[in-house]
Amino acid sequence: MGEYVEAGGTTIWTERRGQGPDVVLIAGLSDPVEAWQAQLDGLSDRYRITAFDNRGSGRTRLPDDPLTVPMMAEDVADLLRALDIGRAHVAGFSGGSAIAQELALRHPDVLRSLVLVSTWARPDAYFTTMARAWNWMATRAPDERAMLEAFFLWIYTPRAHNEGTVQRIIDETLAFPHPQSVEAFQRQLEAFMGHDTLDRLHTITAPTLVLAGERDITTPPRFGQEVADAVPGARFEVMAGEAHQPFQESPDTFNSRVDAFWREIDARAAAT
């Protein structure tokens, strides 16, 4: 069960599960804690998993002040302090990967390792135009179901659409008792579109794994490759047949890959 945690003056809805080395999961645009259900269930036998609602998602309130990626990165640092987590394996997805990058740059001492999923360092013209389309789509779609059906064309594989997975996710989203407002969606989107760390990534010191979906049209593999090329020693891997949200579509494969990475990092640390 989750709970509210007071962290640096912000009340953040947080869920913790399991025992072992600390892992912190940072969600992307719109996603509440529940987006990580397959990781909370599948990895908590080996790790103490912490996931939370970003500002403007789920049960964490949208701030009155302008929302920025650095602000959300400070939220993570404050949450770690509030929970007495000294260092953690940090994994961020999409917008959460932008937050994770900023966290690694601002607070390198809190990271045991860094996993960046469906990531980017600097938006290009295609990415910016796509985000503009999402912005007006949220306002002008005839209803929330139509908005989600259109939005998820960018997020999930044709396989997920054809097999009914996307319709199930839409039904669950519409039934969720803490829906995201249009304003919160647009303000989160604006914050993520302002993310630009390309010229600073060379200062990240945490062992880093960058994962991209082969069929991701939102953050194509070229974006992940650019990030991995900029972070010293980072590994870059493409998940065959996957799109933007592989941790939901293929959770067993995703969990196995990040588990292997974290075990390697922990073993290396224990040997020194």
C-alpha positions as CSV (number, residue, x, y, z in Angstrom):
1,M,0.0,0.0,0.0
2,G,1.2,3.5,-0.8
3,E,1.4,6.5,1.5
4,Y,2.0,10.2,1.4
5,V,5.6,11.3,2.2
6,E,6.5,14.8,3.2
7,A,9.7,15.6,1.2
8,G,11.2,19.0,1.0
9,G,7.9,20.8,1.6
10,T,6.1,18.7,-1.1
11,T,3.7,15.9,-0.3
12,I,4.5,13.0,-2.6
13,W,2.4,9.8,-3.0
14,T,4.9,6.9,-2.7
15,E,4.7,3.1,-2.8
16,R,7.5,0.9,-1.4
17,R,7.8,-2.8,-1.8
18,G,10.3,-5.6,-1.0
19,Q,13.7,-5.9,0.7
20,G,17.3,-5.6,-0.6
21,P,19.3,-2.9,-2.4
22,D,17.3,0.2,-3.0
23,V,15.8,0.8,-6.5
24,V,13.9,4.1,-7.3
25,L,11.6,4.2,-10.3
26,I,10.8,7.5,-11.9
27,A,7.7,7.5,-14.2
28,G,7.1,9.5,-17.3
29,L,4.4,11.8,-18.7
30,S,1.0,11.2,-17.0
31,D,2.0,7.9,-15.4
32,P,1.2,7.3,-11.7
33,V,2.9,4.6,-9.5
34,E,0.6,2.0,-11.0
35,A,2.4,2.1,-14.3
36,W,5.3,0.3,-12.6
37,Q,3.1,-2.6,-11.3
38,A,5.0,-5.3,-13.1
39,Q,8.2,-4.1,-11.6
40,L,6.8,-3.7,-8.1
41,D,5.5,-7.2,-8.4
42,G,8.4,-8.7,-10.3
43,L,11.5,-7.2,-8.7
44,S,10.5,-6.7,-5.1
45,D,11.8,-10.2,-4.1
46,R,15.3,-9.0,-4.7
47,Y,15.2,-5.2,-4.2
48,R,13.4,-2.6,-2.1
49,I,11.5,-0.8,-4.8
50,T,10.3,2.8,-4.3
51,A,8.0,4.4,-6.9
52,F,6.0,7.6,-6.6
53,D,3.7,10.0,-8.4
54,N,5.5,12.9,-10.0
55,R,3.9,16.4,-9.5
56,G,0.7,16.6,-11.5
57,S,0.3,12.8,-11.8
58,G,-1.9,10.5,-9.7
59,R,-2.1,11.7,-6.1
60,T,0.7,14.2,-6.1
61,R,-0.5,17.8,-6.5
62,L,0.4,20.0,-9.4
63,P,2.4,23.0,-8.1
64,D,1.2,26.6,-8.4
65,D,4.8,27.6,-9.5
66,P,6.1,26.7,-13.0
67,L,6.8,23.0,-13.3
68,T,10.3,22.1,-14.4
69,V,12.5,19.0,-14.7
70,P,15.0,20.4,-12.2
71,M,12.2,20.9,-9.7
72,M,11.1,17.3,-10.2
73,A,14.7,16.1,-9.8
74,E,14.9,17.9,-6.5
75,D,11.7,16.2,-5.5
76,V,13.4,12.8,-6.0
77,A,16.4,13.9,-3.9
78,D,14.1,15.2,-1.2
79,L,12.2,11.9,-1.2
80,L,15.3,9.9,-0.9
81,R,16.4,12.0,2.1
82,A,12.9,11.7,3.7
83,L,13.0,7.9,3.3
84,D,16.6,7.7,4.6
85,I,17.8,6.1,1.3
86,G,21.5,6.9,1.0
87,R,22.2,5.6,-2.5
88,A,19.9,3.8,-5.0
89,H,19.8,2.3,-8.4
90,V,17.7,4.9,-10.2
91,A,15.6,4.0,-13.3
92,G,13.7,6.6,-15.3
93,F,11.3,6.2,-18.2
94,S,10.8,8.8,-20.9
95,G,10.0,12.0,-19.0
96,G,11.2,10.2,-15.9
97,S,14.5,9.6,-17.7
98,A,14.9,13.3,-18.1
99,I,14.3,13.7,-14.3
100,A,16.8,10.9,-13.7
101,Q,19.5,12.6,-15.9
102,E,19.0,15.8,-13.9
103,L,19.2,14.0,-10.6
104,A,22.4,12.3,-11.7
105,L,23.9,15.7,-12.6
106,R,22.7,17.5,-9.5
107,H,23.1,14.8,-6.9
108,P,25.6,12.2,-8.1
109,D,26.2,10.9,-4.6
110,V,22.7,9.4,-4.4
111,L,23.1,7.0,-7.3
112,R,24.4,3.5,-7.3
113,S,23.6,3.2,-11.0
114,L,21.4,4.8,-13.7
115,V,19.0,3.2,-16.1
116,L,17.5,5.4,-18.8
117,V,14.6,4.0,-20.7
118,S,13.2,5.6,-23.9
119,T,15.3,8.7,-23.3
120,W,16.6,11.8,-25.0
121,A,19.0,14.6,-24.2
122,R,17.8,17.4,-26.5
123,P,14.5,17.6,-28.5
124,D,14.8,18.0,-32.3
125,A,12.2,19.4,-34.7
126,Y,10.3,16.1,-35.0
127,F,10.1,15.6,-31.3
128,T,9.0,19.2,-30.7
129,T,6.2,19.0,-33.4
130,M,5.0,15.7,-31.9
131,A,4.7,17.3,-28.5
132,R,2.8,20.3,-29.9
133,A,0.3,17.8,-31.5
134,W,-0.1,16.1,-28.1
135,N,-0.7,19.4,-26.5
136,W,-3.6,20.5,-28.7
137,M,-4.9,16.9,-28.9
138,A,-5.5,16.9,-25.1
139,T,-7.6,20.0,-25.4
140,R,-9.5,19.2,-28.7
141,A,-10.1,15.5,-28.5
142,P,-13.9,14.8,-28.3
143,D,-13.5,12.8,-25.1
144,E,-10.8,11.2,-22.9
145,R,-11.1,7.8,-24.5
146,A,-10.5,9.3,-27.9
147,M,-7.5,11.3,-26.6
148,L,-6.0,8.1,-25.1
149,E,-6.6,6.1,-28.3
150,A,-4.8,8.7,-30.3
151,F,-2.0,9.3,-27.8
152,F,-1.2,5.6,-27.4
153,L,-0.5,5.3,-31.1
154,W,2.8,6.9,-30.3
155,I,3.4,4.8,-27.2
156,Y,2.7,1.1,-27.8
157,T,3.5,-1.4,-30.5
158,P,1.0,-2.5,-33.2
159,R,1.1,-5.8,-31.3
160,A,-0.3,-4.3,-28.2
161,H,-3.1,-2.5,-30.1
162,N,-4.1,-5.6,-32.1
163,E,-4.0,-8.0,-29.1
164,G,-6.3,-5.7,-27.0
165,T,-3.6,-4.7,-24.5
166,V,-4.0,-1.0,-25.3
167,Q,-7.8,-1.1,-24.9
168,R,-7.3,-2.8,-21.5
169,I,-4.9,0.0,-20.4
170,I,-7.3,2.6,-21.6
171,D,-10.1,1.0,-19.6
172,E,-7.9,0.9,-16.5
173,T,-6.9,4.6,-17.1
174,L,-10.5,5.7,-17.4
175,A,-11.4,3.8,-14.2
176,F,-8.5,5.2,-12.2
177,P,-9.8,7.3,-9.3
178,H,-7.1,9.9,-9.6
179,P,-7.2,11.0,-13.2
180,Q,-4.7,13.6,-14.6
181,S,-6.2,16.9,-15.6
182,V,-5.6,18.4,-19.1
183,E,-3.7,21.2,-17.4
184,A,-1.4,18.8,-15.6
185,F,-0.8,16.8,-18.8
186,Q,0.1,20.0,-20.7
187,R,2.3,21.4,-17.9
188,Q,4.2,18.2,-17.5
189,L,4.6,18.0,-21.3
190,E,5.9,21.6,-21.4
191,A,8.4,20.8,-18.6
192,F,9.7,17.7,-20.4
193,M,10.0,19.5,-23.7
194,G,12.3,22.0,-22.0
195,H,14.7,19.3,-21.1
196,D,18.2,19.7,-22.5
197,T,21.2,18.1,-20.9
198,L,23.3,17.2,-24.0
199,D,26.2,19.5,-23.1
200,R,26.3,18.3,-19.5
201,L,25.9,14.5,-19.8
202,H,29.7,14.0,-19.9
203,T,29.8,14.8,-16.2
204,I,27.6,11.9,-15.1
205,T,29.7,9.4,-13.1
206,A,27.1,6.7,-12.3
207,P,27.3,3.4,-14.2
208,T,24.7,3.9,-16.9
209,L,22.5,1.6,-19.0
210,V,20.4,3.2,-21.8
211,L,17.6,1.1,-23.2
212,A,15.6,1.9,-26.4
213,G,12.7,0.2,-28.1
214,E,13.5,-0.8,-31.7
215,R,10.0,0.4,-32.8
216,D,9.8,3.4,-30.6
217,I,8.6,6.4,-32.7
218,T,8.4,8.8,-29.7
219,T,12.0,8.5,-28.6
220,P,13.6,6.5,-31.5
221,P,16.9,4.6,-30.7
222,R,18.9,7.4,-32.2
223,F,18.0,9.5,-29.2
224,G,19.1,6.9,-26.8
225,Q,22.3,6.4,-28.7
226,E,23.1,10.1,-28.5
227,V,22.6,9.9,-24.7
228,A,24.8,6.8,-24.3
229,D,27.5,8.4,-26.5
230,A,27.6,11.4,-24.2
231,V,27.7,9.6,-20.8
232,P,31.2,8.2,-20.1
233,G,31.1,4.4,-20.2
234,A,27.4,4.1,-20.8
235,R,26.0,1.0,-22.4
236,F,23.4,1.3,-25.1
237,E,21.0,-1.6,-25.9
238,V,18.0,-1.8,-28.3
239,M,15.1,-4.0,-27.3
240,A,14.0,-5.8,-30.4
241,G,10.4,-5.4,-31.4
242,E,9.6,-3.0,-28.6
243,A,8.2,0.5,-28.7
244,H,8.2,3.3,-26.1
245,Q,7.0,1.4,-23.0
246,P,8.8,-1.9,-22.9
247,F,8.6,-2.3,-19.2
248,Q,4.8,-2.7,-19.6
249,E,4.6,-4.6,-22.8
250,S,7.4,-7.1,-22.1
251,P,8.0,-6.8,-18.3
252,D,9.7,-10.2,-17.9
253,T,12.4,-9.3,-20.5
254,F,12.7,-5.8,-19.1
255,N,13.0,-6.9,-15.5
256,S,15.5,-9.6,-16.3
257,R,17.7,-7.0,-18.1
258,V,17.7,-4.4,-15.4
259,D,18.2,-7.0,-12.7
260,A,21.3,-8.3,-14.4
261,F,22.7,-4.8,-14.7
262,W,22.0,-4.0,-11.0
263,R,23.5,-7.4,-9.9
264,E,26.6,-6.6,-11.9
265,I,27.0,-3.2,-10.4
266,D,26.4,-4.5,-6.8
267,A,28.9,-7.3,-7.3
268,R,31.5,-4.9,-8.6
269,A,31.0,-2.6,-5.6
270,A,31.3,-5.5,-3.2
271,A,34.6,-6.6,-4.8
272,T,36.2,-3.2,-4.3
